Amino acid sequence: MSETPPNEPADFDTMARDIAEVPAVEVIVTVAVNLMSAAAVKLGLTEEGDQYKDLDEARKLVHALAGLLDAGATEISSFHAAPLRDGLKSLQLAFREASIVPDEPGQGPGEKYTGAVFG
């Protein structure tokens, strides 16, 4: 990607050209990994532990990840989708474990798209 000097606005045409070179699969997978990483932080699963734990925020991120994977799975092939689905399930289980009052089966974050998640 092109480098923009600090304090200068990015040139939209250059940014559009740069993003045009990235395959859609790579964009979808990158967004999914970013959602997974953010959800892990909000679930307190990082080295910092509970410092950034926020289950309300984690719920939103996990739900968005599930929606993205539900909508994009057929577009990114099972080669890419399978590990992302595994990561999603791990986050859903971690959310259930972190919740003081767990959601009913099928009501947890993203379960609208994945169905009920059990360990």
A tleap script that builds the chain and sets N, CA, C and O, in Angstrom:
source leaprc.protein.ff14SB
mol = sequence {
  NMET SER GLU THR PRO PRO ASN GLU PRO ALA
  ASP PHE ASP THR MET ALA ARG ASP ILE ALA
  GLU VAL PRO ALA VAL GLU VAL ILE VAL THR
  VAL ALA VAL ASN LEU MET SER ALA ALA ALA
  VAL LYS LEU GLY LEU THR GLU GLU GLY ASP
  GLN TYR LYS ASP LEU ASP GLU ALA ARG LYS
  LEU VAL HIE ALA LEU ALA GLY LEU LEU ASP
  ALA GLY ALA THR GLU ILE SER SER PHE HIE
  ALA ALA PRO LEU ARG ASP GLY LEU LYS SER
  LEU GLN LEU ALA PHE ARG GLU ALA SER ILE
  VAL PRO ASP GLU PRO GLY GLN GLY PRO GLY
  GLU LYS TYR THR GLY ALA VAL PHE CGLY
}
set mol.1.N position { 0.833 -1.182 0.000 }
set mol.1.CA position { 0.000 0.000 0.000 }
set mol.1.C position { 0.876 1.243 0.000 }
set mol.1.O position { 2.028 1.204 0.431 }
set mol.2.N position { 0.340 2.306 -0.470 }
set mol.2.CA position { 1.069 3.563 -0.519 }
set mol.2.C position { 1.192 4.162 0.862 }
set mol.2.O position { 0.333 3.978 1.726 }
set mol.3.N position { 2.273 4.878 1.047 }
set mol.3.CA position { 2.469 5.543 2.336 }
set mol.3.C position { 2.089 7.004 2.197 }
set mol.3.O position { 2.495 7.678 1.250 }
set mol.4.N position { 1.303 7.490 3.153 }
set mol.4.CA position { 0.924 8.893 3.201 }
set mol.4.C position { 1.717 9.531 4.333 }
set mol.4.O position { 1.703 9.027 5.456 }
set mol.5.N position { 2.410 10.635 4.053 }
set mol.5.CA position { 3.158 11.297 5.130 }
set mol.5.C position { 2.236 11.669 6.275 }
set mol.5.O position { 1.065 11.969 6.044 }
set mol.6.N position { 2.739 11.659 7.515 }
set mol.6.CA position { 1.899 12.031 8.661 }
set mol.6.C position { 1.288 13.414 8.479 }
set mol.6.O position { 1.894 14.303 7.882 }
set mol.7.N position { 0.092 13.575 8.997 }
set mol.7.CA position { -0.639 14.844 8.985 }
set mol.7.C position { -1.088 15.282 7.598 }
set mol.7.O position { -1.531 16.419 7.435 }
set mol.8.N position { -0.988 14.421 6.597 }
set mol.8.CA position { -1.507 14.740 5.268 }
set mol.8.C position { -2.696 13.833 4.999 }
set mol.8.O position { -2.646 12.640 5.299 }
set mol.9.N position { -3.765 14.383 4.438 }
set mol.9.CA position { -4.912 13.521 4.137 }
set mol.9.C position { -4.530 12.493 3.076 }
set mol.9.O position { -3.764 12.780 2.155 }
set mol.10.N position { -5.078 11.298 3.227 }
set mol.10.CA position { -4.807 10.244 2.258 }
set mol.10.C position { -5.471 10.577 0.932 }
set mol.10.O position { -6.572 11.128 0.898 }
set mol.11.N position { -4.813 10.249 -0.130 }
set mol.11.CA position { -5.344 10.458 -1.468 }
set mol.11.C position { -6.336 9.337 -1.757 }
set mol.11.O position { -5.956 8.168 -1.830 }
set mol.12.N position { -7.617 9.700 -1.922 }
set mol.12.CA position { -8.672 8.707 -2.098 }
set mol.12.C position { -8.412 7.829 -3.323 }
set mol.12.O position { -8.629 6.618 -3.271 }
set mol.13.N position { -7.959 8.416 -4.403 }
set mol.13.CA position { -7.701 7.632 -5.616 }
set mol.13.C position { -6.613 6.591 -5.375 }
set mol.13.O position { -6.713 5.465 -5.863 }
set mol.14.N position { -5.589 6.956 -4.636 }
set mol.14.CA position { -4.518 6.013 -4.325 }
set mol.14.C position { -5.040 4.898 -3.427 }
set mol.14.O position { -4.721 3.727 -3.630 }
set mol.15.N position { -5.846 5.271 -2.431 }
set mol.15.CA position { -6.405 4.248 -1.544 }
set mol.15.C position { -7.317 3.311 -2.331 }
set mol.15.O position { -7.275 2.099 -2.117 }
set mol.16.N position { -8.124 3.833 -3.219 }
set mol.16.CA position { -9.030 3.007 -4.021 }
set mol.16.C position { -8.235 2.063 -4.911 }
set mol.16.O position { -8.607 0.899 -5.067 }
set mol.17.N position { -7.148 2.550 -5.496 }
set mol.17.CA position { -6.302 1.704 -6.335 }
set mol.17.C position { -5.677 0.594 -5.508 }
set mol.17.O position { -5.614 -0.553 -5.949 }
set mol.18.N position { -5.210 0.932 -4.302 }
set mol.18.CA position { -4.582 -0.057 -3.424 }
set mol.18.C position { -5.574 -1.143 -3.019 }
set mol.18.O position { -5.243 -2.328 -3.065 }
set mol.19.N position { -6.770 -0.759 -2.629 }
set mol.19.CA position { -7.766 -1.737 -2.188 }
set mol.19.C position { -8.273 -2.556 -3.368 }
set mol.19.O position { -8.686 -3.702 -3.189 }
set mol.20.N position { -8.250 -1.991 -4.561 }
set mol.20.CA position { -8.701 -2.715 -5.744 }
set mol.20.C position { -7.816 -3.921 -6.028 }
set mol.20.O position { -8.256 -4.878 -6.666 }
set mol.21.N position { -6.578 -3.883 -5.563 }
set mol.21.CA position { -5.637 -4.975 -5.794 }
set mol.21.C position { -5.821 -6.134 -4.818 }
set mol.21.O position { -5.232 -7.198 -5.008 }
set mol.22.N position { -6.630 -5.942 -3.776 }
set mol.22.CA position { -6.812 -6.965 -2.746 }
set mol.22.C position { -8.014 -7.831 -3.112 }
set mol.22.O position { -9.107 -7.310 -3.332 }
set mol.23.N position { -7.820 -9.157 -3.179 }
set mol.23.CA position { -8.955 -10.037 -3.484 }
set mol.23.C position { -10.021 -9.961 -2.390 }
set mol.23.O position { -9.706 -9.757 -1.218 }
set mol.24.N position { -11.278 -10.128 -2.784 }
set mol.24.CA position { -12.402 -10.052 -1.852 }
set mol.24.C position { -12.247 -11.050 -0.707 }
set mol.24.O position { -12.565 -10.734 0.439 }
set mol.25.N position { -11.763 -12.244 -1.010 }
set mol.25.CA position { -11.579 -13.262 0.028 }
set mol.25.C position { -10.649 -12.743 1.119 }
set mol.25.O position { -10.893 -12.955 2.307 }
set mol.26.N position { -9.600 -12.073 0.716 }
set mol.26.CA position { -8.645 -11.544 1.687 }
set mol.26.C position { -9.273 -10.457 2.553 }
set mol.26.O position { -9.005 -10.388 3.753 }
set mol.27.N position { -10.098 -9.616 1.959 }
set mol.27.CA position { -10.781 -8.566 2.725 }
set mol.27.C position { -11.726 -9.191 3.739 }
set mol.27.O position { -11.732 -8.793 4.903 }
set mol.28.N position { -12.524 -10.164 3.314 }
set mol.28.CA position { -13.491 -10.815 4.209 }
set mol.28.C position { -12.771 -11.519 5.353 }
set mol.28.O position { -13.164 -11.380 6.511 }
set mol.29.N position { -11.723 -12.273 5.038 }
set mol.29.CA position { -10.980 -12.996 6.078 }
set mol.29.C position { -10.314 -12.015 7.041 }
set mol.29.O position { -10.304 -12.245 8.251 }
set mol.30.N position { -9.765 -10.934 6.519 }
set mol.30.CA position { -9.112 -9.935 7.383 }
set mol.30.C position { -10.116 -9.304 8.340 }
set mol.30.O position { -9.828 -9.140 9.526 }
set mol.31.N position { -11.282 -8.955 7.836 }
set mol.31.CA position { -12.324 -8.376 8.697 }
set mol.31.C position { -12.728 -9.394 9.766 }
set mol.31.O position { -12.884 -9.040 10.935 }
set mol.32.N position { -12.898 -10.656 9.368 }
set mol.32.CA position { -13.284 -11.697 10.324 }
set mol.32.C position { -12.221 -11.860 11.415 }
set mol.32.O position { -12.557 -11.971 12.594 }
set mol.33.N position { -10.965 -11.875 11.034 }
set mol.33.CA position { -9.886 -12.022 12.018 }
set mol.33.C position { -9.846 -10.815 12.956 }
set mol.33.O position { -9.599 -10.967 14.153 }
set mol.34.N position { -10.085 -9.623 12.420 }
set mol.34.CA position { -10.124 -8.428 13.272 }
set mol.34.C position { -11.282 -8.504 14.260 }
set mol.34.O position { -11.120 -8.148 15.427 }
set mol.35.N position { -12.447 -8.961 13.810 }
set mol.35.CA position { -13.585 -9.128 14.721 }
set mol.35.C position { -13.266 -10.169 15.795 }
set mol.35.O position { -13.594 -9.979 16.966 }
set mol.36.N position { -12.629 -11.262 15.394 }
set mol.36.CA position { -12.264 -12.311 16.352 }
set mol.36.C position { -11.294 -11.773 17.400 }
set mol.36.O position { -11.447 -12.027 18.595 }
set mol.37.N position { -10.310 -11.038 16.940 }
set mol.37.CA position { -9.306 -10.487 17.862 }
set mol.37.C position { -9.929 -9.505 18.845 }
set mol.37.O position { -9.641 -9.543 20.042 }
set mol.38.N position { -10.776 -8.635 18.335 }
set mol.38.CA position { -11.442 -7.658 19.203 }
set mol.38.C position { -12.348 -8.361 20.208 }
set mol.38.O position { -12.397 -7.978 21.376 }
set mol.39.N position { -13.065 -9.388 19.756 }
set mol.39.CA position { -13.940 -10.134 20.660 }
set mol.39.C position { -13.134 -10.835 21.747 }
set mol.39.O position { -13.546 -10.860 22.907 }
set mol.40.N position { -12.000 -11.396 21.384 }
set mol.40.CA position { -11.147 -12.073 22.377 }
set mol.40.C position { -10.687 -11.092 23.454 }
set mol.40.O position { -10.658 -11.428 24.638 }
set mol.41.N position { -10.331 -9.891 23.041 }
set mol.41.CA position { -9.918 -8.867 24.010 }
set mol.41.C position { -11.082 -8.532 24.931 }
set mol.41.O position { -10.920 -8.473 26.150 }
set mol.42.N position { -12.265 -8.310 24.343 }
set mol.42.CA position { -13.436 -7.932 25.143 }
set mol.42.C position { -13.935 -9.079 26.024 }
set mol.42.O position { -14.663 -8.848 26.990 }
set mol.43.N position { -13.548 -10.313 25.695 }
set mol.43.CA position { -13.901 -11.459 26.543 }
set mol.43.C position { -12.856 -11.701 27.632 }
set mol.43.O position { -13.027 -12.584 28.473 }
set mol.44.N position { -11.781 -10.924 27.617 }
set mol.44.CA position { -10.733 -11.090 28.627 }
set mol.44.C position { -9.826 -12.279 28.359 }
set mol.44.O position { -9.255 -12.840 29.293 }
set mol.45.N position { -9.683 -12.674 27.097 }
set mol.45.CA position { -8.898 -13.853 26.745 }
set mol.45.C position { -7.451 -13.544 26.381 }
set mol.45.O position { -6.719 -14.436 25.952 }
set mol.46.N position { -7.034 -12.302 26.544 }
set mol.46.CA position { -5.662 -11.926 26.199 }
set mol.46.C position { -4.793 -11.900 27.452 }
set mol.46.O position { -5.276 -12.141 28.559 }
set mol.47.N position { -3.526 -11.610 27.270 }
set mol.47.CA position { -2.595 -11.553 28.406 }
set mol.47.C position { -3.037 -10.541 29.459 }
set mol.47.O position { -2.768 -10.712 30.648 }
set mol.48.N position { -3.715 -9.487 29.013 }
set mol.48.CA position { -4.178 -8.459 29.950 }
set mol.48.C position { -5.338 -8.952 30.797 }
set mol.48.O position { -5.701 -8.315 31.786 }
set mol.49.N position { -5.918 -10.077 30.421 }
set mol.49.CA position { -7.017 -10.657 31.191 }
set mol.49.C position { -8.235 -9.765 31.222 }
set mol.49.O position { -8.712 -9.307 30.184 }
set mol.50.N position { -8.734 -9.521 32.415 }
set mol.50.CA position { -9.984 -8.787 32.585 }
set mol.50.C position { -9.860 -7.271 32.422 }
set mol.50.O position { -10.859 -6.559 32.523 }
set mol.51.N position { -8.658 -6.775 32.174 }
set mol.51.CA position { -8.460 -5.326 32.080 }
set mol.51.C position { -9.396 -4.684 31.046 }
set mol.51.O position { -9.913 -3.590 31.272 }
set mol.52.N position { -9.609 -5.355 29.931 }
set mol.52.CA position { -10.445 -4.796 28.865 }
set mol.52.C position { -11.750 -5.569 28.688 }
set mol.52.O position { -12.449 -5.388 27.692 }
set mol.53.N position { -12.073 -6.415 29.637 }
set mol.53.CA position { -13.255 -7.256 29.530 }
set mol.53.C position { -14.530 -6.418 29.528 }
set mol.53.O position { -14.730 -5.573 30.401 }
set mol.54.N position { -15.385 -6.659 28.546 }
set mol.54.CA position { -16.650 -5.949 28.404 }
set mol.54.C position { -17.579 -6.870 27.615 }
set mol.54.O position { -17.530 -6.904 26.385 }
set mol.55.N position { -18.422 -7.614 28.326 }
set mol.55.CA position { -19.255 -8.617 27.673 }
set mol.55.C position { -20.291 -8.018 26.730 }
set mol.55.O position { -20.670 -8.660 25.750 }
set mol.56.N position { -20.752 -6.812 27.001 }
set mol.56.CA position { -21.702 -6.171 26.097 }
set mol.56.C position { -21.038 -5.916 24.742 }
set mol.56.O position { -21.627 -6.180 23.694 }
set mol.57.N position { -19.832 -5.411 24.774 }
set mol.57.CA position { -19.080 -5.177 23.541 }
set mol.57.C position { -18.725 -6.504 22.869 }
set mol.57.O position { -18.802 -6.620 21.646 }
set mol.58.N position { -18.341 -7.492 23.653 }
set mol.58.CA position { -17.995 -8.808 23.102 }
set mol.58.C position { -19.190 -9.416 22.381 }
set mol.58.O position { -19.043 -9.999 21.307 }
set mol.59.N position { -20.369 -9.279 22.970 }
set mol.59.CA position { -21.584 -9.820 22.351 }
set mol.59.C position { -21.774 -9.229 20.952 }
set mol.59.O position { -22.067 -9.959 20.004 }
set mol.60.N position { -21.611 -7.927 20.824 }
set mol.60.CA position { -21.789 -7.268 19.527 }
set mol.60.C position { -20.779 -7.772 18.503 }
set mol.60.O position { -21.127 -8.025 17.350 }
set mol.61.N position { -19.534 -7.914 18.929 }
set mol.61.CA position { -18.480 -8.360 18.025 }
set mol.61.C position { -18.691 -9.806 17.578 }
set mol.61.O position { -18.525 -10.122 16.400 }
set mol.62.N position { -19.053 -10.680 18.509 }
set mol.62.CA position { -19.286 -12.085 18.174 }
set mol.62.C position { -20.492 -12.199 17.244 }
set mol.62.O position { -20.473 -12.976 16.290 }
set mol.63.N position { -21.527 -11.432 17.520 }
set mol.63.CA position { -22.723 -11.460 16.667 }
set mol.63.C position { -22.376 -10.979 15.252 }
set mol.63.O position { -22.816 -11.580 14.271 }
set mol.64.N position { -21.605 -9.918 15.143 }
set mol.64.CA position { -21.198 -9.399 13.832 }
set mol.64.C position { -20.334 -10.420 13.090 }
set mol.64.O position { -20.483 -10.599 11.881 }
set mol.65.N position { -19.443 -11.078 13.801 }
set mol.65.CA position { -18.602 -12.113 13.190 }
set mol.65.C position { -19.467 -13.249 12.652 }
set mol.65.O position { -19.253 -13.717 11.534 }
set mol.66.N position { -20.433 -13.689 13.434 }
set mol.66.CA position { -21.316 -14.774 13.000 }
set mol.66.C position { -22.101 -14.362 11.755 }
set mol.66.O position { -22.268 -15.164 10.837 }
set mol.67.N position { -22.576 -13.136 11.720 }
set mol.67.CA position { -23.306 -12.649 10.552 }
set mol.67.C position { -22.422 -12.589 9.315 }
set mol.67.O position { -22.846 -12.967 8.224 }
set mol.68.N position { -21.209 -12.120 9.484 }
set mol.68.CA position { -20.266 -12.060 8.369 }
set mol.68.C position { -19.975 -13.455 7.835 }
set mol.68.O position { -19.978 -13.671 6.623 }
set mol.69.N position { -19.725 -14.396 8.729 }
set mol.69.CA position { -19.416 -15.754 8.292 }
set mol.69.C position { -20.628 -16.420 7.662 }
set mol.69.O position { -20.492 -17.174 6.698 }
set mol.70.N position { -21.795 -16.153 8.190 }
set mol.70.CA position { -23.007 -16.719 7.610 }
set mol.70.C position { -23.199 -16.202 6.187 }
set mol.70.O position { -23.518 -16.964 5.275 }
set mol.71.N position { -23.003 -14.924 6.013 }
set mol.71.CA position { -23.208 -14.320 4.698 }
set mol.71.C position { -22.066 -14.620 3.733 }
set mol.71.O position { -22.295 -14.767 2.533 }
set mol.72.N position { -20.855 -14.711 4.238 }
set mol.72.CA position { -19.702 -14.826 3.355 }
set mol.72.C position { -19.113 -16.209 3.192 }
set mol.72.O position { -18.221 -16.397 2.366 }
set mol.73.N position { -19.579 -17.178 3.948 }
set mol.73.CA position { -18.960 -18.510 3.929 }
set mol.73.C position { -18.928 -19.117 2.531 }
set mol.73.O position { -17.923 -19.714 2.142 }
set mol.74.N position { -19.988 -18.977 1.786 }
set mol.74.CA position { -20.009 -19.565 0.447 }
set mol.74.C position { -19.092 -18.819 -0.520 }
set mol.74.O position { -18.725 -19.348 -1.569 }
set mol.75.N position { -18.732 -17.612 -0.170 }
set mol.75.CA position { -17.874 -16.808 -1.037 }
set mol.75.C position { -16.389 -17.028 -0.772 }
set mol.75.O position { -15.561 -16.750 -1.639 }
set mol.76.N position { -16.042 -17.523 0.418 }
set mol.76.CA position { -14.624 -17.631 0.768 }
set mol.76.C position { -14.107 -19.069 0.782 }
set mol.76.O position { -12.930 -19.280 1.073 }
set mol.77.N position { -14.919 -20.035 0.487 }
set mol.77.CA position { -14.574 -21.460 0.427 }
set mol.77.C position { -14.384 -22.036 1.826 }
set mol.77.O position { -14.078 -21.321 2.780 }
set mol.78.N position { -14.570 -23.326 1.916 }
set mol.78.CA position { -14.453 -23.988 3.221 }
set mol.78.C position { -13.022 -23.955 3.733 }
set mol.78.O position { -12.803 -24.040 4.941 }
set mol.79.N position { -12.047 -23.835 2.847 }
set mol.79.CA position { -10.648 -23.734 3.265 }
set mol.79.C position { -10.454 -22.564 4.220 }
set mol.79.O position { -9.743 -22.684 5.217 }
set mol.80.N position { -11.080 -21.441 3.919 }
set mol.80.CA position { -10.987 -20.254 4.773 }
set mol.80.C position { -12.068 -20.243 5.844 }
set mol.80.O position { -11.824 -19.818 6.973 }
set mol.81.N position { -13.268 -20.713 5.489 }
set mol.81.CA position { -14.408 -20.617 6.405 }
set mol.81.C position { -14.292 -21.557 7.595 }
set mol.81.O position { -14.675 -21.177 8.702 }
set mol.82.N position { -13.787 -22.750 7.415 }
set mol.82.CA position { -13.759 -23.743 8.501 }
set mol.82.C position { -12.988 -23.253 9.729 }
set mol.82.O position { -13.520 -23.336 10.836 }
set mol.83.N position { -11.759 -22.747 9.585 }
set mol.83.CA position { -11.070 -22.266 10.793 }
set mol.83.C position { -11.736 -21.044 11.416 }
set mol.83.O position { -11.685 -20.853 12.631 }
set mol.84.N position { -12.358 -20.221 10.580 }
set mol.84.CA position { -13.062 -19.059 11.125 }
set mol.84.C position { -14.285 -19.504 11.916 }
set mol.84.O position { -14.584 -18.936 12.966 }
set mol.85.N position { -14.989 -20.509 11.425 }
set mol.85.CA position { -16.138 -21.049 12.169 }
set mol.85.C position { -15.686 -21.665 13.491 }
set mol.85.O position { -16.360 -21.517 14.510 }
set mol.86.N position { -14.545 -22.355 13.474 }
set mol.86.CA position { -14.012 -22.926 14.719 }
set mol.86.C position { -13.693 -21.824 15.724 }
set mol.86.O position { -13.990 -21.948 16.912 }
set mol.87.N position { -13.087 -20.747 15.237 }
set mol.87.CA position { -12.783 -19.621 16.112 }
set mol.87.C position { -14.040 -18.977 16.656 }
set mol.87.O position { -14.096 -18.604 17.828 }
set mol.88.N position { -15.048 -18.847 15.808 }
set mol.88.CA position { -16.330 -18.291 16.250 }
set mol.88.C position { -16.928 -19.150 17.354 }
set mol.88.O position { -17.376 -18.627 18.374 }
set mol.89.N position { -16.939 -20.458 17.159 }
set mol.89.CA position { -17.506 -21.352 18.174 }
set mol.89.C position { -16.739 -21.212 19.492 }
set mol.89.O position { -17.347 -21.203 20.562 }
set mol.90.N position { -15.421 -21.105 19.423 }
set mol.90.CA position { -14.618 -20.928 20.637 }
set mol.90.C position { -14.989 -19.636 21.363 }
set mol.90.O position { -15.082 -19.607 22.590 }
set mol.91.N position { -15.199 -18.571 20.592 }
set mol.91.CA position { -15.595 -17.299 21.194 }
set mol.91.C position { -16.991 -17.394 21.804 }
set mol.91.O position { -17.236 -16.850 22.881 }
set mol.92.N position { -17.897 -18.076 21.127 }
set mol.92.CA position { -19.246 -18.238 21.653 }
set mol.92.C position { -19.215 -19.029 22.961 }
set mol.92.O position { -19.919 -18.683 23.910 }
set mol.93.N position { -18.416 -20.072 23.016 }
set mol.93.CA position { -18.301 -20.859 24.249 }
set mol.93.C position { -17.642 -20.047 25.363 }
set mol.93.O position { -18.043 -20.135 26.523 }
set mol.94.N position { -16.629 -19.257 25.004 }
set mol.94.CA position { -15.971 -18.397 25.995 }
set mol.94.C position { -16.943 -17.362 26.536 }
set mol.94.O position { -16.920 -17.044 27.725 }
set mol.95.N position { -17.797 -16.837 25.665 }
set mol.95.CA position { -18.802 -15.871 26.108 }
set mol.95.C position { -19.753 -16.532 27.101 }
set mol.95.O position { -20.056 -15.957 28.146 }
set mol.96.N position { -20.219 -17.720 26.783 }
set mol.96.CA position { -21.142 -18.441 27.666 }
set mol.96.C position { -20.480 -18.684 29.024 }
set mol.96.O position { -21.111 -18.526 30.069 }
set mol.97.N position { -19.215 -19.065 28.996 }
set mol.97.CA position { -18.484 -19.335 30.238 }
set mol.97.C position { -18.259 -18.063 31.056 }
set mol.97.O position { -18.289 -18.101 32.287 }
set mol.98.N position { -18.038 -16.952 30.382 }
set mol.98.CA position { -17.758 -15.687 31.082 }
set mol.98.C position { -19.014 -15.033 31.638 }
set mol.98.O position { -18.931 -14.186 32.528 }
set mol.99.N position { -20.166 -15.416 31.125 }
set mol.99.CA position { -21.417 -14.797 31.549 }
set mol.99.C position { -21.838 -15.296 32.926 }
set mol.99.O position { -21.812 -16.498 33.194 }
set mol.100.N position { -22.219 -14.381 33.783 }
set mol.100.CA position { -22.698 -14.747 35.115 }
set mol.100.C position { -24.021 -15.499 34.978 }
set mol.100.O position { -24.244 -16.507 35.647 }
set mol.101.N position { -24.893 -15.000 34.107 }
set mol.101.CA position { -26.156 -15.669 33.809 }
set mol.101.C position { -26.126 -16.008 32.318 }
set mol.101.O position { -26.431 -15.161 31.478 }
set mol.102.N position { -25.759 -17.248 31.995 }
set mol.102.CA position { -25.644 -17.604 30.570 }
set mol.102.C position { -26.971 -17.480 29.826 }
set mol.102.O position { -28.044 -17.688 30.392 }
set mol.103.N position { -26.870 -17.137 28.548 }
set mol.103.CA position { -28.044 -17.061 27.684 }
set mol.103.C position { -28.641 -18.450 27.521 }
set mol.103.O position { -27.953 -19.461 27.663 }
set mol.104.N position { -29.930 -18.480 27.220 }
set mol.104.CA position { -30.580 -19.744 26.890 }
set mol.104.C position { -29.942 -20.281 25.606 }
set mol.104.O position { -29.497 -19.495 24.770 }
set mol.105.N position { -29.891 -21.598 25.438 }
set mol.105.CA position { -29.356 -22.154 24.189 }
set mol.105.C position { -30.063 -21.553 22.978 }
set mol.105.O position { -31.292 -21.496 22.924 }
set mol.106.N position { -29.278 -21.113 22.021 }
set mol.106.CA position { -29.815 -20.481 20.824 }
set mol.106.C position { -29.978 -18.982 20.935 }
set mol.106.O position { -30.297 -18.322 19.946 }
set mol.107.N position { -29.764 -18.422 22.137 }
set mol.107.CA position { -29.939 -16.986 22.354 }
set mol.107.C position { -28.615 -16.246 22.563 }
set mol.107.O position { -28.610 -15.026 22.725 }
set mol.108.N position { -27.503 -16.968 22.561 }
set mol.108.CA position { -26.198 -16.344 22.760 }
set mol.108.C position { -25.778 -15.540 21.537 }
set mol.108.O position { -26.454 -15.568 20.508 }
set mol.109.N position { -24.666 -14.828 21.648 }
set mol.109.CA position { -24.227 -13.999 20.526 }
set mol.109.C position { -23.936 -14.847 19.293 }
set mol.109.O position { -23.191 -15.824 19.353 }
set mol.110.N position { -24.531 -14.458 18.190 }
set mol.110.CA position { -24.306 -15.139 16.922 }
set mol.110.C position { -25.084 -16.411 16.731 }
set mol.110.O position { -25.093 -16.962 15.630 }
set mol.111.N position { -25.746 -16.902 17.773 }
set mol.111.CA position { -26.469 -18.166 17.657 }
set mol.111.C position { -27.687 -18.054 16.743 }
set mol.111.O position { -28.241 -19.067 16.315 }
set mol.112.N position { -28.097 -16.835 16.448 }
set mol.112.CA position { -29.149 -16.608 15.450 }
set mol.112.C position { -28.687 -17.184 14.106 }
set mol.112.O position { -29.499 -17.668 13.316 }
set mol.113.N position { -27.378 -17.127 13.858 }
set mol.113.CA position { -26.818 -17.593 12.604 }
set mol.113.C position { -26.264 -19.009 12.679 }
set mol.113.O position { -26.315 -19.747 11.695 }
set mol.114.N position { -25.737 -19.394 13.835 }
set mol.114.CA position { -25.051 -20.684 13.954 }
set mol.114.C position { -25.899 -21.772 14.575 }
set mol.114.O position { -25.571 -22.953 14.467 }
set mol.115.N position { -26.986 -21.387 15.226 }
set mol.115.CA position { -27.730 -22.342 16.031 }
set mol.115.C position { -27.073 -22.405 17.399 }
set mol.115.O position { -26.017 -21.815 17.627 }
set mol.116.N position { -27.715 -23.130 18.307 }
set mol.116.CA position { -27.200 -23.230 19.670 }
set mol.116.C position { -25.799 -23.841 19.670 }
set mol.116.O position { -25.516 -24.767 18.911 }
set mol.117.N position { -24.935 -23.316 20.522 }
set mol.117.CA position { -23.557 -23.785 20.618 }
set mol.117.C position { -23.374 -24.468 21.970 }
set mol.117.O position { -23.690 -23.908 23.020 }
set mol.118.N position { -22.864 -25.669 21.915 }
set mol.118.CA position { -22.593 -26.446 23.141 }
set mol.118.C position { -21.148 -26.878 23.131 }
set mol.118.O position { -20.568 -27.088 22.066 }
set mol.119.N position { -20.556 -27.013 24.310 }
set mol.119.CA position { -19.151 -27.418 24.452 }
set mol.119.C position { -18.946 -28.800 24.084 }
set mol.119.O position { -17.821 -29.295 24.148 }
savepdb mol mol.pdb
quit
